Amino acid sequence: MAQTQRQPLPFVQPAGASQPDAPGQRNAAPLAQLELKPAMIEVKKVEYASNGFIEVAHALLLVPKHEAALARNLVLAQESVKRSFAARPSLSEVDVSLYLSEDFDGFGGALPLLTASVPKLEFASFEKLQPVTVSSYQRLWLHPNKPNPIPQRKPDKTLEQNLTFYGSSQELRAQQVKQLSAQLAGRVRGGLMFQGNPRLATAALSFDDAPHPLFEPLLLDTLKRAGIKATFFCIGRNAKAYPYFVKDMIEAGHEIGNHTYHHIRLPRLPENVVTDELEQTNQVLTGITGQPVRYFRPPGGDYSRATLRIASKLGLTTTFWTADPADFDNPGAVNIESRLVRKLRYGGIVLLHDNVLETIQILPEFLKVAQAKGIKLLTVGMLDTNR
């Protein structure tokens, strides 16, 4: 089947080019919430969502420091899961994140004290856990209570739009030439991957910001039903707090990439900070999967020569995209799908986010469209080696 008419690639821009507003200019529709009976004062909220096949809930618990003993935290987690399943019997899974109330600053901030993923079939085992047996349950994570090797940094939530290079005008032109070469040959050039082979009917499917405790099970289930493998660019902090979801990705045949430890823009940071952000994320991911990390996507698509040099030194190929429907800006399911279809191309790299419910809900239809157009969706690594 003839390929879709090409849409222009996002072209590398100089720093200072116009950028969109931060997410929030279009608020996502509020998620449905459960009412636990009896209520628990430690439970801030229990949200749930569906991918059309299964329903998953996430319970957020806040505990004051003077009450944050392991035994009590575990009981609170177990009780919140039990009451969530009771409140909505159709749930397939309940996930829990328990934080110190004094430290909590939203998802992506300080690490939680405890997280757990509890599929309904494993609830009986989870409910029987005691502090001395927590290690027997593989879908539970406890804060190690050791100093973090990397200081806490506030994540940047500015929405990406352009591929933005920080450097001289001469260096910028060199980057633009490499991108134009990629349009013709589709190979990795100078440690960058702009796209795959434009003559082959394949494209990469990738998700940024993984893993998320509510949406990850929904997304993985959706991809499993479609038989599609994807690349998940993980934030180190998120991977550390929810390692079992990273293991789920690997066991399902997906690929794991580096998206920095705190999701921060890199070009204006000292080189030692950039190295920390990439190196610590590599260590977290390799520690979970036992596999080296090969690909890195800079948050926002912002990069510099130093970014490329440091990534290359750590064995990483800096990876961009050809199709970004701006799903993180909540444009609506119809817009996300139409933008994806319009921008789908041979050798393309599709950028989506794992924490957008609209994306998960339109994904099955988009996957069908790609199949109808004869374009096979792969991981970034498969696209890279597919010559």
Secondary structure, 3 states (H helix, E strand, C coil): CCCCCCCCCCCEEECCCCCCCCCCCCCCCCCEECCCCCCCCCEEEEEEEECCCCEEEEEEEEECHHHCCHHHHHHHHHHHHHHHHHHCCCCCEEEEEEEECCCCCCCCCCCCCEEEEEEHHHHHHHHCCCHHHHHHCCCEEECCCCCCCCCCCCCCCCCCCCEEEECCHHHHHHHHHHHHHHHHHCCCECCEECCCCCCCCEEEEEEEEECCCCHHHHHHHHHHHHCCCCEEEECHHHHHHCHHHHHHHHHCCCEEEECCCCCCCCCCCCHHHHHHHHHHHHHHHHHHHCCCCCEECCHHHEEEHHHHHHHHHCCCEEECCCECCCHHHCCCHHHHHHHHHHHCCCCCEEEEECCCHHHHHHHHHHHHHHHHCCCEEECHHHHHHCC
